[in-house]
Amino acid sequence: MLQKVNIAEKLTLFNEHWSPKITGELNGQHVKLAKLKGEFIWHKHDDEDELFYVLKGCLIMEMRDQTIEIHENEYLIIPRGVEHKPIAKEEVLIMLFEPASTLNTGDQQNEFTKNQLDKI
Amino acid sequence: MLQKVNIAEKLTLFNEHWSPKITGELNGQHVKLAKLKGEFIWHKHDDEDELFYVLKGCLIMEMRDQTIEIHENEYLIIPRGVEHKPIAKEEVLIMLFEPASTLNTGDQQNEFTKNQLDKI
């Protein structure tokens, strides 16, 4: 039987920052939830476009030639190949929509890298 | 330059029911907004999984073997091949994630069918 996903409920299931959780899969894409706080690293995804939907808070997306503030109920699509650096001055809750193949740190490997994501 | 999408702003740009508008594209998928009211038709998508995210109101999704009420900030993924019939007793505002190839009435063709969707 199919089951719906309640976003608020899923968000109670984890607290770590910068650790996306998979809540759904369709057409080879994942729907993820994440909690962000602080500064992430500069990176890009060579083969994946990435959608950031802000559920709560304000996400600052730095790119090399522009900076965009994404507020609640706004989204931004970062096309493949575009370097970006997400910054959350206060905690930000987001939904991500991106190919199942997407690595959170893209072309970079460091302490932020999550090779295996939990499904919740 | 990239631009973010403000959902509330986009929703002011149209009023028709059952006429999805494209607000974004990534990885061959479309992000659409739609306003629903009344009963849609039974249909299925042979090759596309479809995500219904409820922004406002309550969407009743009838399937042949179950019915799910999707409330605000909840989503449901209908896998390809699953017959479904959306019902909105009061107006419902939704966001859709689905392949760019998706026809709104799936395997059915009738007065609800939209062969060409507007980008807003």
gemmi code that builds the backbone of each chain (N, CA, C; Angstrom):
import gemmi

chains = {
    "A": [
        ("MET", (0.843, -1.193, 0.000), (0.000, 0.000, 0.000), (0.885, 1.252, 0.000)),
        ("LEU", (0.434, 2.271, -0.675), (1.199, 3.523, -0.725), (1.040, 4.288, 0.589)),
        ("GLN", (2.039, 5.078, 0.917), (1.961, 5.910, 2.110), (2.397, 7.326, 1.779)),
        ("LYS", (1.670, 8.285, 2.338), (2.070, 9.676, 2.145), (3.228, 9.999, 3.082)),
        ("VAL", (3.871, 11.122, 2.839), (4.976, 11.589, 3.681), (4.589, 12.918, 4.315)),
        ("ASN", (4.672, 12.968, 5.638), (4.398, 14.211, 6.355), (5.748, 14.854, 6.700)),
        ("ILE", (5.974, 16.032, 6.144), (7.283, 16.684, 6.256), (7.645, 16.996, 7.715)),
        ("ALA", (6.698, 17.577, 8.451), (6.973, 17.960, 9.841), (7.356, 16.743, 10.676)),
        ("GLU", (6.637, 15.642, 10.439), (6.899, 14.402, 11.172), (8.314, 13.885, 10.870)),
        ("LYS", (8.671, 13.890, 9.598), (10.010, 13.410, 9.212), (11.103, 14.279, 9.827)),
        ("LEU", (10.827, 15.564, 9.933), (11.852, 16.475, 10.472), (12.127, 16.260, 11.963)),
        ("THR", (11.206, 15.565, 12.648), (11.444, 15.280, 14.080), (12.388, 14.091, 14.258)),
        ("LEU", (12.671, 13.374, 13.166), (13.412, 12.115, 13.274), (14.934, 12.262, 13.264)),
        ("PHE", (15.422, 13.475, 13.055), (16.880, 13.654, 13.054), (17.219, 15.094, 13.431)),
        ("ASN", (18.446, 15.261, 13.891), (18.871, 16.603, 14.289), (20.192, 17.052, 13.674)),
        ("GLU", (20.935, 16.100, 13.127), (22.262, 16.467, 12.579), (22.135, 17.506, 11.479)),
        ("HIS", (23.122, 18.345, 11.411), (23.185, 19.318, 10.320), (23.996, 18.750, 9.158)),
        ("TRP", (23.657, 19.203, 7.954), (24.398, 18.823, 6.740), (24.409, 17.302, 6.519)),
        ("SER", (23.301, 16.668, 6.855), (23.211, 15.208, 6.689), (21.846, 14.853, 6.097)),
        ("PRO", (21.708, 15.003, 4.768), (20.401, 14.816, 4.130), (19.853, 13.403, 4.339)),
        ("LYS", (18.545, 13.329, 4.534), (17.852, 12.051, 4.706), (16.911, 11.842, 3.518)),
        ("ILE", (16.859, 10.631, 3.041), (15.993, 10.322, 1.893), (14.585, 10.017, 2.386)),
        ("THR", (13.602, 10.726, 1.842), (12.207, 10.467, 2.245), (11.371, 9.937, 1.092)),
        ("GLY", (11.909, 9.955, -0.108), (11.126, 9.463, -1.238), (11.998, 9.292, -2.463)),
        ("GLU", (11.537, 8.444, -3.384), (12.285, 8.211, -4.618), (11.307, 8.090, -5.769)),
        ("LEU", (11.615, 8.755, -6.864), (10.775, 8.637, -8.059), (11.593, 8.985, -9.288)),
        ("ASN", (11.430, 8.197, -10.336), (12.100, 8.476, -11.605), (13.617, 8.645, -11.452)),
        ("GLY", (14.200, 7.878, -10.556), (15.649, 7.959, -10.354), (16.094, 9.177, -9.563)),
        ("GLN", (15.129, 9.921, -9.039), (15.427, 11.121, -8.256), (15.110, 10.851, -6.781)),
        ("HIS", (15.811, 11.522, -5.896), (15.493, 11.436, -4.471), (14.848, 12.729, -3.976)),
        ("VAL", (13.929, 12.563, -3.044), (13.391, 13.687, -2.278), (14.037, 13.583, -0.913)),
        ("LYS", (14.779, 14.599, -0.531), (15.525, 14.549, 0.729), (15.117, 15.705, 1.628)),
        ("LEU", (15.314, 15.504, 2.930), (15.168, 16.598, 3.896), (16.517, 16.797, 4.564)),
        ("ALA", (16.825, 18.049, 4.887), (18.083, 18.324, 5.577), (17.934, 19.530, 6.497)),
        ("LYS", (18.750, 19.510, 7.550), (18.851, 20.651, 8.460), (20.250, 21.229, 8.290)),
        ("LEU", (20.312, 22.511, 8.110), (21.586, 23.167, 7.816), (21.884, 24.223, 8.871)),
        ("LYS", (23.121, 24.325, 9.253), (23.536, 25.443, 10.123), (25.024, 25.667, 9.951)),
        ("GLY", (25.362, 26.918, 9.703), (26.767, 27.250, 9.492), (27.094, 27.329, 8.011)),
        ("GLU", (28.381, 27.183, 7.719), (28.829, 27.313, 6.327), (29.197, 25.946, 5.767)),
        ("PHE", (28.730, 25.648, 4.580), (29.126, 24.425, 3.896), (30.364, 24.750, 3.059)),
        ("ILE", (30.765, 23.844, 2.199), (31.970, 24.061, 1.388), (31.590, 24.397, -0.052)),
        ("TRP", (32.506, 25.016, -0.742), (32.352, 25.233, -2.174), (32.418, 23.880, -2.883)),
        ("HIS", (31.472, 23.616, -3.768), (31.498, 22.373, -4.553), (30.578, 22.522, -5.754)),
        ("LYS", (30.651, 21.548, -6.651), (29.714, 21.497, -7.774), (29.416, 20.046, -8.080)),
        ("HIS", (28.323, 19.842, -8.795), (27.938, 18.496, -9.227), (28.074, 18.459, -10.744)),
        ("ASP", (28.947, 17.602, -11.240), (29.219, 17.608, -12.680), (28.044, 17.098, -13.508)),
        ("ASP", (27.221, 16.207, -12.921), (26.178, 15.561, -13.722), (24.773, 15.746, -13.181)),
        ("GLU", (24.623, 16.527, -12.128), (23.301, 16.636, -11.514), (22.875, 18.079, -11.276)),
        ("ASP", (21.656, 18.390, -11.676), (21.020, 19.641, -11.273), (20.415, 19.386, -9.891)),
        ("GLU", (20.347, 20.440, -9.081), (19.960, 20.260, -7.682), (18.932, 21.328, -7.290)),
        ("LEU", (17.831, 20.897, -6.689), (16.805, 21.851, -6.262), (16.809, 21.981, -4.746)),
        ("PHE", (16.923, 23.220, -4.275), (16.860, 23.546, -2.840), (15.535, 24.259, -2.576)),
        ("TYR", (14.688, 23.642, -1.778), (13.403, 24.251, -1.401), (13.486, 24.568, 0.095)),
        ("VAL", (13.321, 25.823, 0.439), (13.445, 26.203, 1.854), (12.096, 26.069, 2.566)),
        ("LEU", (12.077, 25.223, 3.593), (10.874, 24.999, 4.398), (10.824, 25.967, 5.581)),
        ("LYS", (11.991, 26.284, 6.116), (12.047, 27.188, 7.270), (13.402, 27.881, 7.313)),
        ("GLY", (13.380, 29.173, 7.568), (14.635, 29.912, 7.674), (15.024, 30.558, 6.361)),
        ("CYS", (16.263, 30.974, 6.299), (16.771, 31.648, 5.102), (18.124, 31.053, 4.715)),
        ("LEU", (18.174, 30.501, 3.523), (19.412, 29.881, 3.031), (20.114, 30.846, 2.081)),
        ("ILE", (21.373, 31.124, 2.402), (22.167, 31.986, 1.527), (22.969, 31.089, 0.593)),
        ("MET", (22.757, 31.252, -0.709), (23.488, 30.435, -1.670), (24.504, 31.318, -2.378)),
        ("GLU", (25.762, 31.076, -2.034), (26.821, 31.818, -2.719), (27.227, 31.071, -3.980)),
        ("MET", (27.344, 31.818, -5.068), (27.912, 31.282, -6.293), (29.054, 32.216, -6.658)),
        ("ARG", (29.850, 31.851, -7.652), (31.036, 32.658, -7.928), (30.683, 34.054, -8.421)),
        ("ASP", (29.507, 34.177, -9.093), (29.158, 35.472, -9.680), (27.877, 36.078, -9.125)),
        ("GLN", (27.252, 35.423, -8.152), (26.054, 36.002, -7.546), (25.759, 35.278, -6.233)),
        ("THR", (24.965, 35.960, -5.400), (24.511, 35.366, -4.138), (22.996, 35.509, -4.087)),
        ("ILE", (22.310, 34.429, -3.729), (20.848, 34.467, -3.665), (20.406, 34.039, -2.279)),
        ("GLU", (19.502, 34.829, -1.673), (18.911, 34.446, -0.390), (17.596, 33.739, -0.677)),
        ("ILE", (17.496, 32.505, -0.245), (16.278, 31.721, -0.483), (15.496, 31.667, 0.821)),
        ("HIS", (14.295, 32.239, 0.778), (13.453, 32.294, 1.971), (12.427, 31.164, 1.976)),
        ("GLU", (11.636, 31.114, 3.022), (10.631, 30.065, 3.155), (9.700, 30.028, 1.954)),
        ("ASN", (9.447, 28.824, 1.491), (8.564, 28.601, 0.342), (9.091, 29.236, -0.941)),
        ("GLU", (10.399, 29.245, -1.026), (11.070, 29.607, -2.274), (12.024, 28.461, -2.612)),
        ("TYR", (12.298, 28.317, -3.903), (13.305, 27.322, -4.262), (14.268, 27.876, -5.297)),
        ("LEU", (15.433, 27.234, -5.343), (16.460, 27.602, -6.312), (17.000, 26.317, -6.941)),
        ("ILE", (17.120, 26.318, -8.260), (17.730, 25.184, -8.951), (19.161, 25.564, -9.317)),
        ("ILE", (20.112, 24.772, -8.836), (21.518, 24.961, -9.198), (21.830, 23.987, -10.327)),
        ("PRO", (22.078, 24.487, -11.530), (22.375, 23.580, -12.643), (23.716, 22.875, -12.444)),
        ("ARG", (23.836, 21.711, -13.060), (25.098, 20.957, -12.982), (26.263, 21.858, -13.405)),
        ("GLY", (27.400, 21.669, -12.747), (28.588, 22.422, -13.134), (28.740, 23.761, -12.458)),
        ("VAL", (27.694, 24.247, -11.789), (27.767, 25.574, -11.152), (28.271, 25.434, -9.712)),
        ("GLU", (29.398, 26.069, -9.444), (29.942, 26.025, -8.088), (29.041, 26.794, -7.131)),
        ("HIS", (28.814, 26.204, -5.961), (27.957, 26.863, -4.984), (28.405, 26.530, -3.570)),
        ("LYS", (28.009, 27.414, -2.659), (28.341, 27.251, -1.242), (27.138, 27.683, -0.417)),
        ("PRO", (26.426, 26.740, 0.188), (25.264, 27.093, 1.018), (25.723, 27.588, 2.398)),
        ("ILE", (25.049, 28.621, 2.876), (25.336, 29.175, 4.205), (24.014, 29.375, 4.960)),
        ("ALA", (23.984, 28.884, 6.195), (22.797, 29.061, 7.047), (23.240, 29.751, 8.329)),
        ("LYS", (22.952, 31.045, 8.422), (23.398, 31.787, 9.622), (22.658, 31.291, 10.859)),
        ("GLU", (21.325, 31.054, 10.695), (20.542, 30.359, 11.714), (20.148, 29.031, 11.088)),
        ("GLU", (19.587, 28.118, 11.868), (19.218, 26.820, 11.306), (18.199, 26.976, 10.162)),
        ("VAL", (18.413, 26.240, 9.108), (17.523, 26.244, 7.945), (17.060, 24.815, 7.694)),
        ("LEU", (15.781, 24.665, 7.398), (15.235, 23.345, 7.045), (14.918, 23.350, 5.553)),
        ("ILE", (15.416, 22.360, 4.848), (15.193, 22.335, 3.401), (14.732, 20.968, 2.912)),
        ("MET", (14.101, 21.020, 1.730), (13.796, 19.813, 0.971), (14.668, 19.881, -0.275)),
        ("LEU", (15.266, 18.740, -0.630), (16.104, 18.667, -1.822), (15.463, 17.728, -2.824)),
        ("PHE", (15.589, 18.061, -4.081), (15.108, 17.180, -5.137), (16.258, 17.053, -6.112)),
        ("GLU", (16.793, 15.841, -6.271), (17.990, 15.675, -7.090), (18.169, 14.212, -7.448)),
        ("PRO", (18.985, 13.909, -8.452), (19.175, 12.514, -8.843), (19.719, 11.667, -7.701)),
        ("ALA", (19.345, 10.402, -7.701), (19.776, 9.485, -6.649), (21.296, 9.387, -6.585)),
        ("SER", (21.952, 9.708, -7.678), (23.414, 9.617, -7.745), (24.141, 10.778, -7.070)),
        ("THR", (23.400, 11.796, -6.603), (24.041, 13.024, -6.113), (24.796, 12.831, -4.795)),
        ("LEU", (26.052, 13.209, -4.782), (26.841, 13.210, -3.543), (26.756, 14.612, -2.948)),
        ("ASN", (26.547, 14.697, -1.624), (26.287, 16.013, -1.025), (27.418, 17.029, -1.236)),
        ("THR", (28.655, 16.534, -1.277), (29.766, 17.468, -1.472), (30.260, 17.497, -2.928)),
        ("GLY", (29.468, 16.891, -3.831), (29.771, 16.992, -5.255), (31.158, 16.494, -5.599)),
        ("ASP", (31.961, 17.391, -6.176), (33.303, 17.032, -6.638), (34.353, 17.123, -5.517)),
        ("GLN", (33.917, 17.378, -4.295), (34.846, 17.473, -3.158), (34.637, 16.287, -2.214)),
        ("GLN", (35.684, 15.888, -1.543), (35.589, 14.830, -0.526), (36.217, 15.392, 0.734)),
        ("ASN", (35.428, 15.497, 1.802), (36.012, 15.954, 3.069), (35.137, 15.498, 4.221)),
        ("GLU", (35.273, 16.133, 5.370), (34.547, 15.640, 6.546), (33.027, 15.827, 6.428)),
        ("PHE", (32.588, 16.646, 5.485), (31.153, 16.819, 5.262), (30.561, 15.704, 4.376)),
        ("THR", (31.420, 14.974, 3.683), (30.938, 14.004, 2.700), (30.141, 12.865, 3.344)),
        ("LYS", (28.955, 12.605, 2.802), (28.105, 11.494, 3.267), (27.943, 10.532, 2.103)),
        ("ASN", (28.656, 9.414, 2.173), (28.587, 8.456, 1.072), (27.324, 7.607, 1.126)),
        ("GLN", (26.777, 7.455, 2.313), (25.578, 6.635, 2.487), (24.548, 7.460, 3.228)),
        ("LEU", (23.371, 7.642, 2.634), (22.346, 8.440, 3.301), (21.269, 7.526, 3.899)),
        ("ASP", (20.766, 7.920, 5.058), (19.675, 7.164, 5.670), (18.374, 7.454, 4.961)),
        ("LYS", (17.531, 6.427, 4.908), (16.137, 6.633, 4.484), (15.293, 6.732, 5.729)),
        ("ILE", (14.455, 7.726, 5.791), (13.610, 7.862, 6.997), (12.152, 7.887, 6.585)),
    ],
    "B": [
        ("MET", (22.141, 34.751, -15.277), (22.101, 34.688, -13.823), (20.934, 33.790, -13.369)),
        ("LEU", (21.150, 33.082, -12.289), (20.089, 32.206, -11.777), (19.048, 33.030, -11.020)),
        ("GLN", (17.833, 32.517, -11.010), (16.769, 33.174, -10.254), (16.044, 32.166, -9.390)),
        ("LYS", (15.714, 32.587, -8.172), (14.927, 31.708, -7.315), (13.463, 31.793, -7.733)),
        ("VAL", (12.670, 30.853, -7.242), (11.232, 30.844, -7.524), (10.487, 31.015, -6.208)),
        ("ASN", (9.609, 32.008, -6.173), (8.760, 32.225, -5.004), (7.390, 31.612, -5.304)),
        ("ILE", (7.026, 30.604, -4.514), (5.810, 29.832, -4.794), (4.551, 30.715, -4.731)),
        ("ALA", (4.435, 31.514, -3.663), (3.237, 32.340, -3.484), (3.054, 33.304, -4.655)),
        ("GLU", (4.173, 33.871, -5.101), (4.143, 34.812, -6.226), (3.669, 34.120, -7.501)),
        ("LYS", (4.198, 32.934, -7.756), (3.804, 32.188, -8.963), (2.314, 31.829, -8.924)),
        ("LEU", (1.815, 31.546, -7.719), (0.408, 31.147, -7.600), (-0.566, 32.286, -7.892)),
        ("THR", (-0.073, 33.519, -7.868), (-0.951, 34.651, -8.189), (-1.101, 34.814, -9.707)),
        ("LEU", (-0.301, 34.089, -10.471), (-0.252, 34.331, -11.923), (-1.285, 33.549, -12.734)),
        ("PHE", (-2.048, 32.690, -12.070), (-3.075, 31.935, -12.816), (-4.184, 31.518, -11.868)),
        ("ASN", (-5.347, 31.253, -12.455), (-6.486, 30.846, -11.635), (-7.171, 29.573, -12.108)),
        ("GLU", (-6.882, 29.148, -13.331), (-7.563, 27.949, -13.860), (-7.290, 26.731, -12.991)),
        ("HIS", (-8.288, 25.885, -12.912), (-8.115, 24.620, -12.208), (-7.670, 23.534, -13.185)),
        ("TRP", (-6.945, 22.558, -12.653), (-6.504, 21.392, -13.439), (-5.671, 21.788, -14.649)),
        ("SER", (-4.860, 22.839, -14.493), (-4.027, 23.301, -15.598), (-2.621, 23.609, -15.080)),
        ("PRO", (-1.802, 22.564, -14.902), (-0.481, 22.734, -14.286), (0.404, 23.711, -15.067)),
        ("LYS", (1.156, 24.502, -14.332), (2.100, 25.456, -14.923), (3.519, 25.037, -14.555)),
        ("ILE", (4.412, 25.129, -15.489), (5.809, 24.750, -15.250), (6.558, 25.922, -14.623)),
        ("THR", (7.189, 25.681, -13.470), (7.956, 26.753, -12.824), (9.451, 26.437, -12.775)),
        ("GLY", (9.817, 25.208, -13.111), (11.228, 24.860, -13.076), (11.494, 23.549, -13.789)),
        ("GLU", (12.733, 23.347, -14.207), (13.109, 22.102, -14.872), (14.505, 21.705, -14.409)),
        ("LEU", (14.659, 20.418, -14.107), (15.986, 19.905, -13.722), (16.036, 18.415, -13.972)),
        ("ASN", (17.152, 17.975, -14.525), (17.357, 16.541, -14.764), (16.208, 15.904, -15.545)),
        ("GLY", (15.639, 16.629, -16.467), (14.550, 16.074, -17.274), (13.211, 16.028, -16.549)),
        ("GLN", (13.168, 16.615, -15.351), (11.938, 16.643, -14.559), (11.391, 18.071, -14.543)),
        ("HIS", (10.079, 18.171, -14.405), (9.459, 19.488, -14.248), (8.984, 19.692, -12.808)),
        ("VAL", (9.077, 20.937, -12.364), (8.440, 21.368, -11.123), (7.234, 22.186, -11.560)),
        ("LYS", (6.044, 21.741, -11.184), (4.832, 22.420, -11.643), (4.012, 22.880, -10.454)),
        ("LEU", (3.195, 23.898, -10.686), (2.195, 24.312, -9.703), (0.833, 24.141, -10.332)),
        ("ALA", (-0.149, 23.765, -9.518), (-1.507, 23.624, -10.043), (-2.528, 23.962, -8.974)),
        ("LYS", (-3.688, 24.436, -9.444), (-4.839, 24.668, -8.575), (-5.904, 23.650, -8.961)),
        ("LEU", (-6.430, 22.978, -7.980), (-7.384, 21.899, -8.248), (-8.701, 22.206, -7.554)),
        ("LYS", (-9.793, 21.883, -8.208), (-11.096, 21.962, -7.543), (-12.059, 21.040, -8.265)),
        ("GLY", (-12.726, 20.181, -7.482), (-13.655, 19.232, -8.067), (-13.008, 17.876, -8.257)),
        ("GLU", (-13.589, 17.083, -9.162), (-13.101, 15.719, -9.384), (-12.360, 15.640, -10.706)),
        ("PHE", (-11.201, 15.035, -10.697), (-10.474, 14.778, -11.933), (-10.918, 13.405, -12.447)),
        ("ILE", (-10.225, 12.885, -13.439), (-10.622, 11.594, -14.016), (-9.665, 10.483, -13.553)),
        ("TRP", (-10.123, 9.268, -13.639), (-9.243, 8.116, -13.417), (-8.229, 8.048, -14.550)),
        ("HIS", (-6.970, 7.890, -14.208), (-5.939, 7.725, -15.241), (-4.686, 7.143, -14.604)),
        ("LYS", (-3.720, 6.782, -15.462), (-2.418, 6.347, -14.960), (-1.351, 6.808, -15.935)),
        ("HIS", (-0.124, 6.810, -15.461), (1.016, 7.166, -16.305), (1.870, 5.913, -16.462)),
        ("ASP", (2.003, 5.440, -17.677), (2.696, 4.164, -17.892), (4.195, 4.254, -17.607)),
        ("ASP", (4.786, 5.437, -17.798), (6.246, 5.537, -17.705), (6.739, 6.567, -16.695)),
        ("GLU", (5.823, 7.172, -15.946), (6.256, 8.245, -15.054), (5.713, 8.079, -13.639)),
        ("ASP", (6.594, 8.206, -12.663), (6.166, 8.342, -11.273), (5.848, 9.825, -11.058)),
        ("GLU", (4.901, 10.084, -10.154), (4.401, 11.458, -10.019), (4.327, 11.832, -8.538)),
        ("LEU", (4.866, 12.997, -8.202), (4.821, 13.433, -6.805), (3.848, 14.598, -6.653)),
        ("PHE", (2.888, 14.440, -5.725), (1.923, 15.487, -5.390), (2.275, 16.044, -4.016)),
        ("TYR", (2.639, 17.310, -3.971), (2.952, 17.973, -2.696), (1.852, 19.010, -2.442)),
        ("VAL", (1.136, 18.868, -1.334), (0.028, 19.794, -1.058), (0.535, 21.040, -0.337)),
        ("LEU", (0.329, 22.196, -0.967), (0.727, 23.481, -0.396), (-0.398, 24.068, 0.442)),
        ("LYS", (-1.648, 23.824, 0.007), (-2.804, 24.376, 0.731), (-4.029, 23.521, 0.451)),
        ("GLY", (-4.776, 23.228, 1.500), (-5.990, 22.448, 1.336), (-5.751, 20.970, 1.570)),
        ("CYS", (-6.703, 20.164, 1.149), (-6.623, 18.714, 1.344), (-6.972, 18.005, 0.040)),
        ("LEU", (-6.037, 17.240, -0.462), (-6.239, 16.519, -1.717), (-6.580, 15.066, -1.407)),
        ("ILE", (-7.698, 14.621, -1.931), (-8.082, 13.216, -1.756), (-7.608, 12.453, -2.984)),
        ("MET", (-6.775, 11.452, -2.767), (-6.281, 10.656, -3.891), (-6.930, 9.279, -3.827)),
        ("GLU", (-7.832, 9.061, -4.765), (-8.434, 7.731, -4.839), (-7.580, 6.841, -5.714)),
        ("MET", (-7.343, 5.639, -5.225), (-6.725, 4.601, -6.044), (-7.678, 3.424, -6.007)),
        ("ARG", (-7.409, 2.391, -6.808), (-8.386, 1.306, -6.888), (-8.512, 0.554, -5.576)),
        ("ASP", (-7.420, 0.502, -4.801), (-7.448, -0.299, -3.573), (-7.245, 0.501, -2.296)),
        ("GLN", (-7.120, 1.828, -2.408), (-6.979, 2.640, -1.205), (-7.256, 4.104, -1.544)),
        ("THR", (-7.549, 4.876, -0.512), (-7.752, 6.321, -0.669), (-6.874, 7.014, 0.360)),
        ("ILE", (-6.143, 8.039, -0.076), (-5.264, 8.760, 0.846), (-5.599, 10.246, 0.811)),
        ("GLU", (-5.767, 10.818, 2.003), (-5.978, 12.267, 2.108), (-4.626, 12.933, 2.334)),
        ("ILE", (-4.254, 13.800, 1.428), (-2.962, 14.477, 1.539), (-3.213, 15.905, 2.013)),
        ("HIS", (-2.685, 16.199, 3.192), (-2.895, 17.523, 3.792), (-1.708, 18.439, 3.499)),
        ("GLU", (-1.807, 19.668, 3.981), (-0.743, 20.653, 3.766), (0.605, 20.155, 4.251)),
        ("ASN", (1.616, 20.369, 3.436), (2.979, 19.950, 3.757), (3.125, 18.435, 3.898)),
        ("GLU", (2.316, 17.746, 3.124), (2.463, 16.305, 2.966), (2.589, 16.035, 1.469)),
        ("TYR", (3.266, 14.931, 1.130), (3.310, 14.555, -0.277), (3.052, 13.070, -0.461)),
        ("LEU", (2.638, 12.732, -1.657), (2.393, 11.332, -2.015), (3.022, 11.093, -3.379)),
        ("ILE", (3.742, 9.977, -3.494), (4.292, 9.578, -4.790), (3.411, 8.474, -5.366)),
        ("ILE", (2.897, 8.716, -6.566), (2.114, 7.700, -7.274), (3.058, 7.032, -8.268)),
        ("PRO", (3.382, 5.759, -8.055), (4.293, 5.084, -8.992), (3.636, 4.894, -10.368)),
        ("ARG", (4.471, 4.804, -11.381), (3.971, 4.563, -12.742), (3.051, 3.333, -12.744)),
        ("GLY", (2.016, 3.411, -13.552), (1.132, 2.254, -13.692), (-0.005, 2.198, -12.699)),
        ("VAL", (0.024, 3.016, -11.658), (-1.019, 2.981, -10.627), (-2.148, 3.945, -11.004)),
        ("GLU", (-3.342, 3.393, -11.176), (-4.497, 4.238, -11.505), (-4.855, 5.126, -10.319)),
        ("HIS", (-5.138, 6.376, -10.615), (-5.478, 7.306, -9.539), (-6.457, 8.361, -10.033)),
        ("LYS", (-7.179, 8.919, -9.061), (-8.171, 9.962, -9.344), (-8.093, 11.010, -8.254)),
        ("PRO", (-7.560, 12.190, -8.561), (-7.480, 13.256, -7.557), (-8.841, 13.950, -7.386)),
        ("ILE", (-9.183, 14.249, -6.138), (-10.432, 14.955, -5.832), (-10.127, 16.094, -4.865)),
        ("ALA", (-10.637, 17.279, -5.191), (-10.465, 18.446, -4.318), (-11.854, 19.003, -3.999)),
        ("LYS", (-12.329, 18.711, -2.795), (-13.681, 19.179, -2.435), (-13.709, 20.701, -2.343)),
        ("GLU", (-12.666, 21.259, -1.741), (-12.432, 22.702, -1.774), (-11.174, 22.902, -2.606)),
        ("GLU", (-10.880, 24.147, -2.964), (-9.692, 24.366, -3.794), (-8.415, 23.873, -3.084)),
        ("VAL", (-7.568, 23.219, -3.834), (-6.288, 22.713, -3.327), (-5.173, 23.277, -4.198)),
        ("LEU", (-4.095, 23.692, -3.553), (-2.917, 24.174, -4.283), (-1.812, 23.137, -4.124)),
        ("ILE", (-1.238, 22.733, -5.240), (-0.208, 21.691, -5.169), (1.031, 22.045, -5.986)),
        ("MET", (2.119, 21.369, -5.602), (3.342, 21.376, -6.394), (3.514, 19.952, -6.903)),
        ("LEU", (3.914, 19.818, -8.160), (4.136, 18.508, -8.765), (5.593, 18.377, -9.169)),
        ("PHE", (6.177, 17.201, -8.925), (7.496, 16.865, -9.474), (7.281, 15.662, -10.358)),
        ("GLU", (7.633, 15.756, -11.608), (7.423, 14.611, -12.494), (8.222, 14.809, -13.770)),
        ("PRO", (8.446, 13.730, -14.537), (9.232, 13.871, -15.762), (8.585, 14.865, -16.734)),
        ("ALA", (9.418, 15.534, -17.492), (8.926, 16.517, -18.456), (7.963, 15.886, -19.452)),
        ("SER", (8.037, 14.573, -19.626), (7.181, 13.872, -20.584), (5.760, 13.621, -20.080)),
        ("THR", (5.486, 13.956, -18.815), (4.201, 13.582, -18.207), (3.012, 14.355, -18.784)),
        ("LEU", (1.998, 13.623, -19.245), (0.746, 14.235, -19.689), (-0.217, 14.214, -18.505)),
        ("ASN", (-0.916, 15.346, -18.273), (-1.722, 15.434, -17.050), (-2.793, 14.342, -16.935)),
        ("THR", (-3.344, 13.908, -18.058), (-4.375, 12.874, -18.002), (-3.821, 11.481, -18.325)),
        ("GLY", (-2.494, 11.362, -18.350), (-1.857, 10.055, -18.505), (-2.312, 9.317, -19.743)),
        ("ASP", (-2.897, 8.128, -19.530), (-3.318, 7.277, -20.647), (-4.701, 7.651, -21.175)),
        ("GLN", (-5.292, 8.724, -20.688), (-6.620, 9.162, -21.129), (-6.500, 10.466, -21.919)),
        ("GLN", (-7.390, 10.652, -22.843), (-7.451, 11.915, -23.596), (-8.879, 12.417, -23.491)),
        ("ASN", (-9.072, 13.595, -22.906), (-10.426, 14.161, -22.858), (-10.329, 15.670, -22.661)),
        ("GLU", (-11.427, 16.265, -22.216), (-11.438, 17.729, -22.133), (-10.472, 18.268, -21.076)),
        ("PHE", (-10.008, 17.420, -20.180), (-9.030, 17.845, -19.178), (-7.592, 17.851, -19.734)),
        ("THR", (-7.381, 17.182, -20.858), (-6.024, 16.989, -21.361), (-5.364, 18.307, -21.768)),
        ("LYS", (-4.149, 18.533, -21.260), (-3.368, 19.724, -21.619), (-2.102, 19.248, -22.327)),
        ("ASN", (-2.076, 19.394, -23.641), (-0.917, 18.931, -24.393), (0.252, 19.890, -24.302)),
        ("GLN", (-0.036, 21.134, -24.043), (1.009, 22.157, -23.970), (0.855, 22.918, -22.660)),
        ("LEU", (1.858, 22.905, -21.833), (1.761, 23.616, -20.554), (2.507, 24.937, -20.625)),
        ("ASP", (1.949, 25.947, -19.969), (2.627, 27.246, -19.886), (3.773, 27.177, -18.890)),
        ("LYS", (4.824, 27.922, -19.213), (5.882, 28.152, -18.218), (5.621, 29.507, -17.584)),
        ("ILE", (5.647, 29.576, -16.288), (5.396, 30.864, -15.620), (6.572, 31.213, -14.736)),
    ],
}
model = gemmi.Model(1)
for chain_id, residues in chains.items():
    chain = gemmi.Chain(chain_id)
    for i, (resn, *xyz) in enumerate(residues, 1):
        res = gemmi.Residue()
        res.name, res.seqid = resn, gemmi.SeqId(i, " ")
        for name, pos in zip(("N", "CA", "C"), xyz):
            atom = gemmi.Atom()
            atom.name, atom.element = name, gemmi.Element(name[0])
            atom.pos, atom.b_iso = gemmi.Position(*pos), 0.0
            res.add_atom(atom)
        chain.add_residue(res)
    model.add_chain(chain)
structure = gemmi.Structure()
structure.add_model(model)
structure.setup_entities()
